[in-house]
Amino acid sequence: MSDSSMPIGSTGAGGGNMIRLTGLSSGLDVDAVVKKMMAGEQTKLDKAQQDQQTTQWKQEAYQDIIKNIKDLQSSFFDSGTSDKNILSQSNFAPFTVSDANGASTVDTSVATFNPMVGAQTGKYSISVTQLAKGAGVTNTLAAGTKLTTKLTDITGTTAEGTEATSLKKVITLTVNTGASDVNITLDNTDGNASVGDLVNAINNQSGGSVKAKFSELTGQFALSSSGTGKSSTLTIKSGTTASLSSIIGFSTDVVSNKGTGTTTNTVTKDGVTTTTTVTEGDWEITSESASNYKVTDAAKVVIQNSQNADVTITVPGGSPVTLNGTNGNAQSTNNFTIDGVSYVLSSEGNASVNIGSDTGKVYDKIKSFIDKYNDIVDDIQKKLTEKPNKDYKPLTDAQKAQMTTSQITAWETKAKAGILWNDDNLETMLNDLSTAFTTAVNNVGLSLGRYGSNNFGIDTSKDYTTPSHIDIVDPEQLKTAIATKGDQISKMFTNISAISNTAEYGSSLTQYKEDGIFTRISKILQKNVGYVNTTFNSAVLTSYANKQYDFTLTGTGGKNTLPDQLYEQQLKIKDIKSKMSTDQEKYYQQFSKLETAMDRLNSQQLQLSSMLGN
């Protein structure tokens, strides 16, 4: 007789396949009985898994909202691209720029004209006689020198005939651009440092005050101050631990002085000392003693003295005005703004453009932002007010097994309803965004509204179901305000308070009141989803949706973020499954003992019957 407790097909609560053969002696459907006995625990497991599914859906809903806000940020608050930065004043300048013949493609080889808020319309002309330059020194190295050429291999000898191997040590160089000395260090003790390594060392260690470059085409090694203008200076001093005369052409101090006047330098090159007066900016070291070395071996050193820009500008209806410092109007850079127009000088020459009015450009920018903003806040508002449908819970695995794919999709759509109902984080963010629009901006003289002399065609929604929605109630009024009150419109949306770095940011603070509407919104979005083009989970929404703090064995050490909740729920599910597996095994063992007892009873009955002659 076979053992009635022998395993035969069944599935354990823990998920493993178990084979059991039960009920042969007792006549009981043991699997069905055990299943009923486990029903209470199965209900607990289903509830825990449904709770976890609800949390996962909430996390997905949060992540969708975060993605939409990040898209808004990258489209309108990307400071790296003016076209995608609605806070850039250029987006509030209602102008077009065309060439003298009206073509929209403008030659910018001499200068670029960027009209800002407050610019006049009409023809602008510019004549660039001289660009602003910084101080600099250039030395031509030996023919064939490359960026990869080792410093110790550079051709050239000193007056005593010693090869340039003194560079095989720690090289130091000191430069000064007028503020303080900058020390450059390059370790060449192994003799493998190259010209390119020296260039990188100077550029990386100078803090941006000095720029070094080497051209393999011309063989020129150049050092220049990053600043431009007549006040810019550059002093080069060889270090005390190694001579750089083979590279920069000097073994004693050389100074590139201010201005374009006469400059006198005393320099030692390869053992020859010369005093040279520079009046035009070009200077070549030549030998005072032919016995020391040939003139043809001499390095050509060019000293570039710093200078201001010399430019003449003619504005619409005005006379030419020269900016060269003679009337206290010096321009020390090639990028400056005057009377609402930003000029970027590129080369010497003449150029002219026509600046025309284009209020539609500013209007379209404002409208495109408001449209996308409304899509986001309306969607969030809908989710906040959508109540959960208690008749639709997440489906269990057993329920899904009896449904088609389309039925599952339809059910889950209804089950997801109300997943963000009355969510505190989202409600707070919407309230903050609404306040950003409704709080007046200091010293602007404009306000949202539909009536009154200070309104400009924008107001909050009158629909109570979308309280955060913003309406352009009068497009023509907004366009008129852009054309006639451009500076006020710009400040209304983009002004940035001089107060910064406050720990708190709210409508009661002066900084908040001085910030423009879009500036406020940018800061509110940063608070909730982080900075544009970043994925750090340190903001309010991103932290709640994505950051797990709890890694304890009990699931009680976190900050109740959604990942923390999912982690705790997963631990709970694991515990329930473990208990179910233990209980199920216990029940089957009990029934196995019952079957064994029934086998013995049946055997005894057969023996008794046989003894009685039945």
Secondary structure, DSSP 8 states (H G I E B T S, - for coil): ---TT---EEE-TTS-EEE----TTT---HHHHHHHHTHHHHHHHHHHHHHHHHHHHHHHHHHHHHHHHHHHHHHHB-TT-GGGBTTSGGGG--EEEE-TTS-SS---SSEEEEE-TT---EEEEEEEEE--B--EEEEE--TT--TTSBGGG---B-TT--BS-TTSSEEEEEEESSS-EEEEEEE-TTS--BHHHHHHHHHHHSTTSEEEEE-TTT-EEEEEES--STT--EEEEE-SSS--HHHHS-SS-EEE-SSSS-EEEEEEETTEEEEEEESSSB-----S-TTT--GGG---EEEE--B-BEEEEE-TT---EEESSTTS--B-SSEEEETTEEEEE-SSEEEEEEEEE-HHHHHHHHHHHHHHHHHHHHHHHHHHH----TT-----HHHHTTS-HHHHHHHHHHHTTTTTTT-HHHHHHHHHHHHHHHS--TTS-----SSSTT--SEEE---TT-TT-EEE--HHHHHHHHHHSHHHHHHHHH---S----S---TTSHHHHHS-HHHHHHHHHHHHH-STT---S-SHHHHHHH------SSS-SS---HHHHHHHHHHHHHHHHHHHHHHHHHHHHHHHHHHHHHHHHHHHHHHHHHHTT-
